[in-house]
């Protein structure tokens, strides 16, 4: 049986897999608090570049999509 992940864990996993997270992906994965999760990550030392798909040159269907791409992730000390 797999362990259920929190929404925050799923967002971090998505960022680590593809390099960004965005509102359409979050919505389709039942994550309705993406902005709050990004805020929490910023409080933990993450830094993000954020922009609409149109600004990033995405196809027209993705123009209203809002992307969060980490520009700095905090270092994690493993004991």
C-alpha positions in Angstrom: 0.0 0.0 0.0 1.5 3.4 -1.0 1.6 6.3 1.4 -0.7 9.2 0.6 1.2 12.4 -0.2 0.2 15.8 0.9 -0.6 18.5 -1.7 2.7 20.2 -0.9 4.7 17.0 -1.4 3.0 16.5 -4.8 3.8 20.0 -5.9 7.5 19.6 -4.8 7.6 16.3 -6.6 6.2 17.9 -9.8 8.8 20.7 -9.6 11.6 18.2 -9.2 10.3 16.1 -12.1 9.6 18.8 -14.8 11.1 22.0 -13.4 7.9 23.9 -12.8 4.3 23.8 -11.5 1.4 25.6 -12.9 -2.3 26.2 -12.1 -3.8 24.0 -14.8 -1.8 21.0 -13.7 -2.6 21.7 -10.0 -6.3 22.0 -10.7 -6.4 18.7 -12.7 -4.7 17.0 -9.7 -7.1 18.4 -7.2 -4.6 20.9 -5.7 -6.6 24.0 -5.2 -4.2 25.8 -2.9 -1.2 26.1 -5.2 -0.7 29.8 -4.4 -0.7 29.0 -0.7 1.7 26.1 -1.2 4.1 28.3 -3.2 3.9 30.9 -0.4 4.8 28.3 2.2 7.7 27.1 0.1 8.9 30.8 -0.1 8.8 30.9 3.7 11.0 27.9 3.7 13.6 29.6 1.5 12.5 28.7 -2.0 12.6 31.4 -4.6 10.5 31.4 -7.7 10.2 33.0 -11.1 6.6 33.3 -12.0 4.9 34.2 -15.3 1.9 33.6 -17.5 2.2 31.1 -20.4 1.8 33.9 -22.9 4.9 35.6 -21.5 6.8 32.3 -21.8 5.8 31.8 -25.4 3.5 28.9 -24.7 0.8 27.9 -27.2 -2.3 30.0 -27.2 -4.4 27.5 -25.2 -1.8 27.9 -22.3 -1.6 31.7 -22.3 -3.7 32.1 -19.1 -1.8 29.3 -17.3 0.5 30.7 -14.5 3.8 29.0 -14.1 6.1 28.8 -11.0 9.7 27.8 -11.7 12.1 27.6 -8.8 15.2 29.9 -9.2 16.6 28.7 -5.9 15.8 25.7 -3.7 17.0 25.5 0.0 19.7 23.0 0.8 18.5 20.1 2.8 20.9 18.8 5.5 20.7 15.0 5.8 21.8 13.7 9.2 
